[in-house]
Amino acid sequence: MRSLATLLFELTPALCPACGRSCRSSAALCTRCSRRLAEAKPLAGHSASGLDQVWSSAPHEGVARDLVTALKFRRLLPVAATIAERIEWLAPESLLSGAIVPVPSTRLRSLGRGFDPAAEIAAALALRTRLSLRPVLSRADFGRQLGRRRAQRIGRPPHVGLRGEAPRSVLLVDDVMTTGATLAACARALRGGGSIRVAAITFTRRP
């Protein structure tokens, strides 16, 4: 006999993580948000210092921005799989190689959230691509990039260090790229540890 909790779960409509409207239980997004996300164009180029290539699956607006918010601030962890699916689907095949290294959050932010958004996306992408997952970077500072002006982000980059052996070929993964200061700091740490190729993928990119 099914429990009351099970019955209530089956009767409760699935909600789209982007807009909150009802959607099919088997769907990651509602039809409207799925269509709008599919219309978003990937962004290439604008490489940060120390990176061989940077690619983002969408501008940081609309449904893509809503998904980042759902993951980071509403703690809807299954969204990471939706993000990874889009990245795998659209990213250039030549870019999806090497060891996947998540861009680290500050320790304080990770403790506050109880998880690291970039690490969740990286793990989901590693599972889909069968690339190795190597979380070898750490953030030594406790500052926040969110809310800083562009000049502040570039002038005061985060302190990123190695906590393990640097892979020779690296694919950095993060949720959002703004100025590229954090990606550059990661690339600097990896190059210093012996990485030969360092590329980066982010789900969205701010203008």
N, CA, C and O of each residue as an XYZ file, in Angstrom:
828
protein
N       0.849     -1.194      0.000
C       0.000      0.000      0.000
C       0.880      1.238      0.000
O       1.811      1.355      0.798
N       0.572      2.172     -0.914
C       1.395      3.359     -1.025
C       1.125      4.314      0.128
O      -0.002      4.422      0.610
N       2.187      5.012      0.568
C       2.052      5.947      1.680
C       1.387      7.228      1.218
O       1.302      7.503      0.021
N       0.916      8.009      2.181
C       0.295      9.293      1.864
C       1.303     10.225      1.205
O       0.956     10.971      0.289
N       2.564     10.184      1.673
C       3.601     11.037      1.099
C       3.833     10.707     -0.373
O       4.021     11.600     -1.199
N       3.819      9.408     -0.689
C       4.012      8.990     -2.071
C       2.869      9.458     -2.952
O       3.084      9.925     -4.071
N       1.638      9.328     -2.435
C       0.474      9.769     -3.196
C       0.497     11.274     -3.436
O       0.182     11.745     -4.528
N       0.872     12.017     -2.406
C       0.935     13.472     -2.540
C       1.996     13.869     -3.557
O       1.791     14.794     -4.343
N       3.147     13.162     -3.543
C       4.211     13.461     -4.499
C       3.737     13.217     -5.928
O       4.029     14.006     -6.827
N       3.004     12.120     -6.135
C       2.535     11.774     -7.481
C       1.469     12.744     -7.966
O       1.343     12.986     -9.167
N       0.699     13.303     -7.031
C      -0.367     14.224     -7.408
C       0.124     15.648     -7.569
O      -0.564     16.466     -8.180
N       1.312     15.973     -7.030
C       1.847     17.321     -7.115
C       2.496     17.534     -8.475
O       3.398     16.781     -8.841
N       2.062     18.540     -9.236
C       2.639     18.744    -10.563
C       4.103     19.173    -10.475
O       4.490     19.901     -9.561
N       4.907     18.721    -11.425
C       6.301     19.149    -11.492
C       6.347     20.622    -11.871
O       5.531     21.087    -12.666
N       7.291     21.351    -11.309
C       7.420     22.778    -11.568
C       8.712     23.057    -12.310
O       9.759     22.488    -12.001
N       8.627     23.935    -13.286
C       9.791     24.333    -14.056
C      10.751     25.100    -13.144
O      10.320     26.056    -12.500
N      12.023     24.730    -13.060
C      12.959     25.427    -12.179
C      13.269     26.849    -12.621
O      13.757     27.654    -11.828
N      12.986     27.166    -13.894
C      13.271     28.508    -14.400
C      12.144     29.497    -14.117
O      12.391     30.617    -13.668
N      10.892     29.073    -14.386
C       9.771     30.012    -14.257
C       8.772     29.628    -13.176
O       7.948     30.452    -12.780
N       8.829     28.383    -12.688
C       7.919     27.961    -11.629
C       6.580     27.460    -12.107
O       5.736     27.089    -11.292
N       6.361     27.441    -13.423
C       5.101     26.930    -13.950
C       5.124     25.401    -13.997
O       6.183     24.775    -13.946
N       3.933     24.823    -14.095
C       3.824     23.372    -14.165
C       4.432     22.855    -15.472
O       4.348     23.507    -16.513
N       5.036     21.685    -15.394
C       5.556     21.047    -16.601
C       5.473     19.540    -16.429
O       5.146     19.048    -15.349
N       5.767     18.814    -17.485
C       5.721     17.365    -17.411
C       6.732     16.862    -16.395
O       7.824     17.418    -16.279
N       6.388     15.840    -15.676
C       7.275     15.315    -14.639
C       8.585     14.804    -15.210
O       9.603     14.789    -14.519
N       8.564     14.382    -16.476
C       9.779     13.853    -17.108
C      10.621     14.936    -17.766
O      11.713     14.657    -18.260
N      10.119     16.180    -17.779
C      10.813     17.263    -18.467
C      11.667     18.070    -17.495
O      11.272     18.289    -16.350
N      12.843     18.512    -17.954
C      13.710     19.336    -17.120
C      13.184     20.761    -17.021
O      13.357     21.427    -16.001
N      12.533     21.227    -18.104
C      11.983     22.578    -18.166
C      10.592     22.519    -18.788
O      10.243     21.541    -19.448
N       9.800     23.571    -18.574
C       8.515     23.647    -19.259
C       8.773     23.897    -20.745
O       9.885     24.245    -21.140
N       7.747     23.718    -21.553
C       7.907     23.848    -23.001
C       8.389     25.234    -23.397
O       9.255     25.373    -24.261
N       7.824     26.269    -22.762
C       8.193     27.643    -23.120
C       9.651     27.935    -22.778
O      10.388     28.479    -23.600
N      10.067     27.571    -21.558
C      11.450     27.839    -21.149
C      12.439     27.002    -21.945
O      13.535     27.464    -22.263
N      12.055     25.770    -22.267
C      12.913     24.916    -23.078
C      13.139     25.545    -24.450
O      14.254     25.536    -24.972
N      12.080     26.085    -25.022
C      12.193     26.718    -26.337
C      13.065     27.978    -26.266
O      13.911     28.206    -27.131
N      12.850     28.783    -25.236
C      13.631     30.017    -25.107
C      15.108     29.738    -24.853
O      15.972     30.446    -25.370
N      15.399     28.717    -24.066
C      16.797     28.373    -23.811
C      17.452     27.871    -25.093
O      18.618     28.167    -25.355
N      16.704     27.111    -25.891
C      17.246     26.596    -27.153
C      17.578     27.730    -28.118
O      18.453     27.580    -28.970
N      16.889     28.858    -27.993
C      17.126     30.012    -28.866
C      18.368     30.803    -28.475
O      18.882     31.577    -29.283
N      18.861     30.622    -27.249
C      20.046     31.352    -26.782
C      21.289     30.855    -27.515
O      21.502     29.649    -27.647
N      22.092     31.776    -27.980
C      23.263     31.435    -28.774
C      24.520     31.333    -27.901
O      24.754     32.195    -27.054
N      25.323     30.294    -28.102
C      26.590     30.175    -27.378
C      27.538     31.323    -27.712
O      27.413     31.971    -28.751
N      28.479     31.557    -26.818
C      29.455     32.628    -26.977
C      30.857     32.034    -26.920
O      31.182     31.285    -25.999
N      31.680     32.366    -27.900
C      33.058     31.887    -27.931
C      33.995     33.088    -27.925
O      33.565     34.228    -28.099
N      35.293     32.813    -27.721
C      36.271     33.889    -27.723
C      36.319     34.605    -26.387
O      35.915     34.053    -25.364
N      36.821     35.854    -26.396
C      36.970     36.674    -25.185
C      37.762     35.886    -24.136
O      37.342     35.752    -22.987
N      38.900     35.379    -24.559
C      39.687     34.507    -23.691
C      40.293     35.284    -22.532
O      40.786     36.398    -22.712
N      40.256     34.700    -21.352
C      40.912     35.268    -20.184
C      42.399     34.920    -20.238
O      42.806     33.988    -20.932
N      43.191     35.671    -19.506
C      44.633     35.458    -19.488
C      44.974     34.030    -19.063
O      44.441     33.520    -18.078
N      45.863     33.398    -19.815
C      46.319     32.062    -19.461
C      45.478     30.931    -20.002
O      45.817     29.764    -19.810
N      44.390     31.251    -20.676
C      43.494     30.230    -21.210
C      43.663     30.093    -22.717
O      43.799     31.087    -23.430
N      43.654     28.867    -23.186
C      43.749     28.621    -24.619
C      42.424     28.885    -25.326
O      42.402     29.270    -26.495
N      41.337     28.680    -24.621
C      40.014     28.839    -25.233
C      38.971     29.005    -24.140
O      39.070     28.383    -23.083
N      37.966     29.848    -24.396
C      36.833     30.018    -23.487
C      35.551     29.927    -24.295
O      35.438     30.518    -25.368
N      34.589     29.183    -23.774
C      33.300     29.012    -24.461
C      32.193     29.024    -23.417
O      32.325     28.421    -22.352
N      31.097     29.717    -23.730
C      29.939     29.770    -22.830
C      28.699     29.364    -23.599
O      28.560     29.709    -24.772
N      27.795     28.637    -22.960
C      26.651     28.077    -23.684
C      25.555     29.095    -23.955
O      24.714     28.871    -24.827
N      25.543     30.226    -23.218
C      24.474     31.217    -23.394
C      24.850     32.522    -22.713
O      25.667     32.522    -21.792
N      24.264     33.639    -23.152
C      24.421     34.890    -22.405
C      23.731     34.766    -21.037
O      22.819     33.959    -20.860
N      24.177     35.568    -20.093
C      23.602     35.517    -18.749
C      22.320     36.357    -18.715
O      22.301     37.473    -18.194
N      21.270     35.799    -19.276
C      19.983     36.486    -19.338
C      18.883     35.456    -19.546
O      19.149     34.309    -19.904
N      17.652     35.878    -19.320
C      16.512     35.023    -19.590
C      16.524     33.715    -18.823
O      16.849     33.682    -17.636
N      16.169     32.640    -19.504
C      16.054     31.317    -18.878
C      17.398     30.836    -18.349
O      17.456     30.228    -17.280
N      18.479     31.099    -19.078
C      19.801     30.657    -18.622
C      20.145     31.289    -17.283
O      20.634     30.610    -16.380
N      19.892     32.582    -17.152
C      20.142     33.264    -15.867
C      19.243     32.685    -14.777
O      19.689     32.501    -13.645
N      17.994     32.398    -15.101
C      17.069     31.838    -14.114
C      17.545     30.471    -13.622
O      17.350     30.134    -12.454
N      18.154     29.695    -14.486
C      18.663     28.378    -14.081
C      19.854     28.522    -13.140
O      19.983     27.762    -12.181
N      20.723     29.490    -13.410
C      21.843     29.749    -12.494
C      21.313     30.138    -11.126
O      21.810     29.671    -10.101
N      20.301     30.996    -11.114
C      19.695     31.416     -9.845
C      19.071     30.234     -9.124
O      19.205     30.105     -7.907
N      18.390     29.369     -9.867
C      17.749     28.198     -9.259
C      18.773     27.280     -8.613
O      18.519     26.711     -7.551
N      19.929     27.134     -9.249
C      20.974     26.274     -8.703
C      21.675     26.929     -7.521
O      21.808     26.315     -6.462
N      22.121     28.163     -7.692
C      22.972     28.796     -6.688
C      22.210     29.279     -5.459
O      22.698     29.153     -4.336
N      21.025     29.828     -5.664
C      20.331     30.495     -4.569
C      19.072     29.780     -4.099
O      18.626     29.990     -2.972
N      18.490     28.929     -4.961
C      17.339     28.132     -4.537
C      17.714     26.688     -4.256
O      16.874     25.889     -3.843
N      18.977     26.358     -4.482
C      19.544     25.048     -4.159
C      18.822     23.897     -4.859
O      18.630     22.828     -4.280
N      18.432     24.126     -6.091
C      17.807     23.062     -6.890
C      18.921     22.311     -7.619
O      19.203     22.584     -8.785
N      19.545     21.373     -6.932
C      20.733     20.699     -7.449
C      20.504     19.942     -8.759
O      21.431     19.863     -9.565
N      19.298     19.372     -9.016
C      19.096     18.698    -10.316
C      19.300     19.616    -11.521
O      19.511     19.135    -12.635
N      19.239     20.934    -11.308
C      19.465     21.872    -12.412
C      20.870     21.691    -12.988
O      21.085     21.942    -14.174
N      21.823     21.261    -12.170
C      23.191     21.054    -12.659
C      23.218     20.064    -13.811
O      23.999     20.227    -14.748
N      22.374     19.038    -13.753
C      22.314     18.045    -14.833
C      21.755     18.664    -16.111
O      22.208     18.338    -17.208
N      20.771     19.558    -15.974
C      20.200     20.252    -17.133
C      21.254     21.136    -17.780
O      21.364     21.185    -19.005
N      22.024     21.828    -16.962
C      23.097     22.688    -17.460
C      24.156     21.856    -18.173
O      24.607     22.218    -19.260
N      24.556     20.738    -17.559
C      25.574     19.878    -18.156
C      25.101     19.302    -19.491
O      25.892     19.154    -20.423
N      23.829     18.983    -19.578
C      23.275     18.438    -20.819
C      23.394     19.445    -21.958
O      23.767     19.088    -23.076
N      23.073     20.706    -21.668
C      23.182     21.735    -22.708
C      24.638     21.944    -23.122
O      24.934     22.091    -24.307
N      25.539     21.958    -22.148
C      26.953     22.134    -22.459
C      27.456     21.009    -23.354
O      28.121     21.259    -24.359
N      27.137     19.770    -22.985
C      27.594     18.635    -23.784
C      27.015     18.681    -25.196
O      27.688     18.321    -26.162
N      25.797     19.113    -25.307
C      25.099     19.148    -26.596
C      25.688     20.196    -27.538
O      25.791     19.964    -28.743
N      26.076     21.354    -26.987
C      26.461     22.483    -27.832
C      27.955     22.753    -27.907
O      28.412     23.364    -28.873
N      28.719     22.327    -26.935
C      30.146     22.663    -26.899
C      30.895     22.022    -28.058
O      30.576     20.897    -28.444
N      31.879     22.707    -28.620
C      32.704     22.114    -29.678
C      33.342     20.818    -29.180
O      33.818     20.746    -28.046
N      33.347     19.808    -30.027
C      33.874     18.503    -29.627
C      35.324     18.583    -29.188
O      35.741     17.877    -28.270
N      36.102     19.455    -29.855
C      37.522     19.581    -29.521
C      37.734     20.169    -28.130
O      38.790     19.984    -27.526
N      36.736     20.871    -27.629
C      36.855     21.497    -26.308
C      36.615     20.500    -25.185
O      37.167     20.642    -24.094
N      35.794     19.493    -25.451
C      35.435     18.516    -24.420
C      36.504     17.433    -24.317
O      36.286     16.285    -24.704
N      37.648     17.817    -23.793
C      38.743     16.876    -23.617
C      39.570     17.298    -22.407
O      39.422     18.407    -21.893
N      40.437     16.404    -21.965
C      41.242     16.679    -20.788
C      40.506     16.324    -19.514
O      39.453     15.689    -19.550
N      41.063     16.735    -18.394
C      40.435     16.507    -17.100
C      39.552     17.693    -16.735
O      39.957     18.845    -16.890
N      38.353     17.413    -16.253
C      37.435     18.474    -15.841
C      37.811     18.948    -14.446
O      37.868     18.164    -13.498
N      38.068     20.252    -14.341
C      38.441     20.861    -13.063
C      37.414     21.947    -12.727
O      37.342     22.949    -13.439
N      36.627     21.781    -11.677
C      35.668     22.823    -11.317
C      36.360     24.058    -10.770
O      37.340     23.960    -10.031
N      35.844     25.219    -11.139
C      36.326     26.477    -10.568
C      35.827     26.546     -9.128
O      34.619     26.458     -8.908
N      36.702     26.699     -8.146
C      36.270     26.615     -6.746
C      35.591     27.879     -6.242
O      35.951     28.991     -6.629
N      34.614     27.693     -5.382
C      34.040     28.799     -4.631
C      34.906     29.046     -3.403
O      35.740     28.211     -3.051
N      34.712     30.184     -2.751
C      35.395     30.395     -1.484
C      34.845     29.400     -0.465
O      33.708     28.944     -0.581
N      35.651     29.074      0.516
C      35.232     28.091      1.520
C      33.984     28.567      2.264
O      33.095     27.775      2.575
N      33.929     29.869      2.543
C      32.788     30.413      3.273
C      31.502     30.270      2.480
O      30.460     29.925      3.038
N      31.571     30.538      1.165
C      30.385     30.423      0.329
C      29.934     28.964      0.221
O      28.738     28.676      0.255
N      30.887     28.059      0.093
C      30.532     26.639      0.000
C      29.894     26.145      1.287
O      28.930     25.381      1.253
N      30.431     26.582      2.424
C      29.854     26.181      3.704
C      28.455     26.753      3.871
O      27.564     26.085      4.397
N      28.262     27.992      3.423
C      26.955     28.628      3.557
C      25.891     27.955      2.706
O      24.750     27.791      3.137
N      26.271     27.568      1.498
C      25.314     26.914      0.597
C      25.154     25.433      0.922
O      24.081     24.855      0.746
N      26.230     24.838      1.394
C      26.223     23.403      1.604
C      26.648     22.639      0.367
O      26.638     21.408      0.368
N      27.022     23.344     -0.684
C      27.484     22.729     -1.928
C      28.191     23.799     -2.746
O      28.121     24.988     -2.434
N      28.874     23.357     -3.800
C      29.573     24.264     -4.710
C      28.917     24.151     -6.084
O      28.995     23.087     -6.698
N      28.273     25.205     -6.593
C      27.561     25.118     -7.876
C      28.438     24.643     -9.029
O      28.025     23.782     -9.805
N      29.639     25.192     -9.147
C      30.522     24.781    -10.244
C      30.899     23.316    -10.123
O      31.008     22.611    -11.126
N      31.098     22.859     -8.893
C      31.442     21.445     -8.678
C      30.293     20.534     -9.086
O      30.519     19.453     -9.630
N      29.056     20.966     -8.826
C      27.895     20.170     -9.217
C      27.793     20.069    -10.740
O      27.517     18.997    -11.278
N      28.016     21.187    -11.429
C      27.961     21.177    -12.892
C      29.094     20.328    -13.451
O      28.890     19.543    -14.377
N      30.290     20.486    -12.885
C      31.447     19.732    -13.350
C      31.234     18.232    -13.184
O      31.568     17.451    -14.075
N      30.679     17.831    -12.044
C      30.431     16.409    -11.797
C      29.415     15.851    -12.785
O      29.579     14.739    -13.288
N      28.359     16.626    -13.066
C      27.340     16.183    -14.018
C      27.919     16.099    -15.429
O      27.578     15.193    -16.189
N      28.794     17.044    -15.778
C      29.401     17.028    -17.107
C      30.389     15.867    -17.238
O      30.463     15.229    -18.288
N      31.139     15.594    -16.182
C      32.072     14.463    -16.202
C      31.321     13.149    -16.386
O      31.780     12.251    -17.091
N      30.169     13.051    -15.746
C      29.364     11.840    -15.870
C      28.866     11.653    -17.293
O      28.827     10.531    -17.798
N      28.485     12.751    -17.944
C      27.950     12.660    -19.304
C      29.051     12.420    -20.335
O      28.845     11.692    -21.306
N      30.211     13.028    -20.129
C      31.281     12.951    -21.125
C      32.282     11.827    -20.842
O      33.093     11.469    -21.695
N      32.204     11.277    -19.620
C      33.148     10.254    -19.164
C      34.578     10.771    -19.076
O      35.529      9.991    -19.132
N      34.729     12.085    -18.937
C      36.038     12.668    -18.670
C      36.310     12.580    -17.166
O      35.378     12.535    -16.363
N      37.567     12.557    -16.798
C      37.903     12.461    -15.374
C      37.606     13.780    -14.667
O      37.771     14.854    -15.246
N      37.174     13.694    -13.428
C      36.867     14.865    -12.611
C      38.009     15.059    -11.630
O      38.305     14.170    -10.832
N      38.663     16.236    -11.687
C      39.832     16.488    -10.860
C      39.664     17.820    -10.115
O      40.107     18.852    -10.620
N      39.048     17.827     -8.948
C      38.892     19.068     -8.172
C      40.180     19.440     -7.448
O      40.288     19.267     -6.234
N      41.152     19.947     -8.192
C      42.486     20.184     -7.640
C      42.740     21.641     -7.265
O      43.852     21.985     -6.863
N      41.727     22.505     -7.388
C      41.906     23.916     -7.069
C      41.166     24.286     -5.795
O      40.157     23.672     -5.448
N      41.678     25.296     -5.102
C      41.010     25.812     -3.904
C      41.142     27.326     -3.878
O      42.092     27.893     -4.418
N      40.167     27.970     -3.237
C      40.193     29.421     -3.072
C      40.672     29.750     -1.668
O      40.109     29.265     -0.687
N      41.704     30.569     -1.568
C      42.267     30.913     -0.271
C      41.629     32.152      0.331
O      41.776     32.412      1.525
N      40.923     32.916     -0.487
C      40.328     34.149      0.032
C      38.887     33.901      0.443
O      38.296     32.879      0.092
N      38.328     34.840      1.186
C      36.948     34.737      1.630
C      36.094     35.857      1.046
O      34.982     36.106      1.513
N      36.619     36.537      0.015
C      35.868     37.617     -0.599
C      34.863     37.093     -1.600
O      34.843     35.905     -1.923
N      34.018     38.008     -2.093
C      33.001     37.650     -3.081
C      33.236     38.443     -4.346
O      33.518     39.639     -4.283
N      33.125     37.795     -5.497
C      33.176     38.496     -6.769
C      31.824     39.121     -7.101
O      31.753     40.177     -7.730
N      30.742     38.449     -6.665
C      29.403     38.945     -6.954
C      29.201     40.319     -6.321
O      29.433     40.502     -5.126
N      28.764     41.288     -7.140
C      28.499     42.627     -6.631
C      29.662     43.584     -6.812
O      29.484     44.795     -6.679
N      30.847     43.073     -7.111
C      31.982     43.955     -7.347
C      31.901     44.562     -8.736
O      31.374     43.956     -9.670
N      32.440     45.785     -8.853
C      32.526     46.397    -10.161
C      33.608     45.700    -10.978
O      34.470     45.005    -10.441
N      33.537     45.907    -12.297
C      34.471     45.235    -13.198
C      35.919     45.533    -12.828
O      36.751     44.628    -12.777
N      36.217     46.811    -12.570
C      37.592     47.191    -12.233
C      38.052     46.517    -10.945
O      39.220     46.148    -10.820
N      37.137     46.355     -9.984
C      37.482     45.698     -8.728
C      37.762     44.218     -8.944
O      38.676     43.660     -8.337
N      36.980     43.584     -9.806
C      37.177     42.160    -10.086
C      38.538     41.921    -10.731
O      39.248     40.980    -10.376
N      38.896     42.789    -11.689
C      40.154     42.618    -12.402
C      41.330     43.017    -11.528
O      42.366     42.352    -11.526
N      41.164     44.122    -10.773
C      42.256     44.621     -9.942
C      42.525     43.785     -8.705
O      43.642     43.789     -8.187
N      41.521     43.068     -8.226
C      41.683     42.231     -7.045
C      41.200     40.815     -7.351
O      40.153     40.390     -6.862
N      41.959     40.098     -8.154
C      41.537     38.741     -8.538
C      41.570     37.810     -7.340
O      42.309     38.064     -6.389
N      40.785     36.733     -7.360
C      40.783     35.778     -6.243
C      42.102     35.038     -6.142
O      42.837     34.921     -7.123
N      42.397     34.540     -4.953
C      43.622     33.775     -4.718
C      43.293     32.290     -4.878
O      42.596     31.704     -4.049
N      43.793     31.704     -5.936
C      43.523     30.302     -6.241
C      44.834     29.525     -6.158
O      45.865     29.963     -6.669
N      44.777     28.372     -5.509
C      45.966     27.541     -5.389
C      45.669     26.091     -5.697
O      44.510     25.681     -5.755
N      46.724     25.317     -5.896
C      46.604     23.887     -6.161
C      46.543     23.114     -4.854
O      47.242     23.444     -3.896
N      45.713     22.093     -4.816
C      45.682     21.187     -3.678
C      45.920     19.741     -4.131
O      45.624     18.790     -3.408
N      46.452     19.605     -5.324
C      46.754     18.292     -5.877
C      47.578     18.471     -7.134
O      47.925     19.596     -7.494
N      47.893     17.386     -7.798
C      48.689     17.446     -9.025
C      47.867     18.038    -10.159
O      46.718     17.655    -10.378
N      48.474     18.979    -10.877
C      47.777     19.617    -11.998
C      47.763     18.698    -13.209
O      48.819     18.212    -13.613
N      46.587     18.439    -13.810
C      46.531     17.631    -15.034
C      47.250     18.350    -16.182
O      47.308     19.580    -16.202
N      47.782     17.605    -17.115
C      48.454     18.223    -18.259
C      47.457     18.956    -19.158
O      47.768     20.024    -19.686
N      46.269     18.393    -19.332
C      45.228     19.013    -20.143
C      44.006     19.240    -19.264
O      43.507     18.308    -18.635
N      43.526     20.477    -19.220
C      42.472     20.859    -18.269
C      41.296     21.503    -18.987
O      41.470     22.293    -19.916
N      40.096     21.151    -18.541
C      38.877     21.849    -18.936
C      38.249     22.424    -17.682
O      37.607     21.704    -16.916
N      38.432     23.722    -17.468
C      37.818     24.399    -16.328
C      36.315     24.518    -16.563
O      35.876     24.764    -17.686
N      35.528     24.343    -15.501
C      34.070     24.445    -15.608
C      33.556     25.374    -14.519
O      33.895     25.216    -13.346
N      32.729     26.352    -14.917
C      32.123     27.282    -13.963
C      30.707     27.591    -14.416
O      30.329     27.295    -15.549
N      29.927     28.189    -13.524
C      28.549     28.518    -13.880
C      28.450     29.803    -14.696
O      27.750     29.846    -15.708
N      29.152     30.855    -14.258
C      29.041     32.161    -14.909
C      30.426     32.761    -15.116
O      31.288     32.668    -14.242
N      30.630     33.371    -16.267
C      31.840     34.158    -16.521
C      31.458     35.623    -16.602
O      30.524     35.995    -17.312
N      32.191     36.457    -15.865
C      31.952     37.909    -15.944
C      33.137     38.597    -16.607
O      33.085     38.889    -17.802
N      34.203     38.862    -15.858
C      35.383     39.493    -16.445
C      36.435     38.476    -16.851
O      37.328     38.790    -17.639
N      36.344     37.281    -16.331
C      37.370     36.279    -16.574
C      38.475     36.288    -15.540
O      39.440     35.534    -15.663
N      38.350     37.140    -14.505
C      39.397     37.244    -13.489
C      39.580     35.934    -12.720
O      40.707     35.520    -12.448
N      38.471     35.288    -12.373
C      38.568     34.027    -11.633
C      39.143     32.927    -12.500
O      39.973     32.143    -12.041
N      38.706     32.860    -13.755
C      39.249     31.860    -14.671
C      40.742     32.070    -14.884
O      41.506     31.107    -14.946
N      41.157     33.335    -14.997
C      42.577     33.631    -15.174
C      43.390     33.199    -13.957
O      44.498     32.681    -14.097
N      42.840     33.413    -12.768
C      43.528     33.005    -11.542
C      43.662     31.481    -11.487
O      44.690     30.961    -11.054
N      42.630     30.775    -11.924
C      42.684     29.312    -11.972
C      43.734     28.849    -12.978
O      44.518     27.942    -12.699
N      43.741     29.481    -14.150
C      44.705     29.117    -15.183
C      46.131     29.351    -14.700
O      47.023     28.549    -14.978
N      46.348     30.442    -13.981
C      47.686     30.757    -13.475
C      48.165     29.678    -12.506
O      49.321     29.258    -12.558
N      47.276     29.234    -11.627
C      47.636     28.190    -10.665
C      47.930     26.874    -11.380
O      48.878     26.173    -11.026
N      47.127     26.538    -12.379
C      47.312     25.281    -13.107
C      48.583     25.296    -13.950
O      49.327     24.315    -13.986
N      48.824     26.415    -14.624
C      50.051     26.530    -15.429
C      51.273     26.418    -14.519
O      52.262     25.776    -14.872
N      51.198     27.043    -13.355
C      52.306     26.975    -12.425
C      52.562     25.568    -11.929
O      53.679     25.232    -11.537
N      51.523     24.744    -11.946
C      51.662     23.355    -11.514
C      52.028     22.402    -12.635
O      52.211     21.208    -12.400
N      52.139     22.928    -13.874
C      52.574     22.086    -14.977
C      51.550     21.797    -16.055
O      51.845     21.047    -16.986
N      50.359     22.365    -15.963
C      49.357     22.141    -17.013
C      49.826     22.755    -18.329
O      50.327     23.880    -18.353
N      49.662     22.014    -19.415
C      50.074     22.478    -20.743
C      48.915     23.142    -21.474
O      49.084     24.187    -22.101
N      47.750     22.535    -21.391
C      46.558     23.066    -22.055
C      45.494     23.370    -21.018
O      45.132     22.502    -20.222
N      44.986     24.613    -21.021
C      43.923     25.011    -20.096
C      42.841     25.730    -20.893
O      43.059     26.829    -21.404
N      41.677     25.099    -20.992
C      40.516     25.695    -21.641
C      39.406     25.836    -20.595
O      39.498     25.277    -19.502
N      38.370     26.582    -20.937
C      37.300     26.803    -19.960
C      35.939     26.809    -20.624
O      35.771     27.280    -21.749
N      34.969     26.271    -19.894
C      33.568     26.301    -20.293
C      32.761     26.862    -19.135
O      32.946     26.468    -17.983
N      31.860     27.793    -19.457
C      30.905     28.266    -18.461
C      29.505     28.127    -19.038
O      29.319     28.138    -20.255
N      28.529     27.996    -18.160
C      27.158     27.891    -18.645
C      26.689     29.200    -19.236
O      26.137     29.221    -20.336
N      26.903     30.311    -18.512
C      26.512     31.613    -19.036
C      27.688     32.586    -19.002
O      28.719     32.328    -18.380
N      27.500     33.710    -19.689
C      28.509     34.769    -19.691
C      27.813     36.114    -19.589
O      26.887     36.418    -20.341
N      28.284     36.909    -18.639
C      27.754     38.261    -18.510
C      28.393     39.169    -19.565
O      29.523     38.931    -19.990
N      27.669     40.202    -19.980
C      28.239     41.120    -20.990
C      29.400     41.922    -20.428
O      29.990     42.736    -21.140
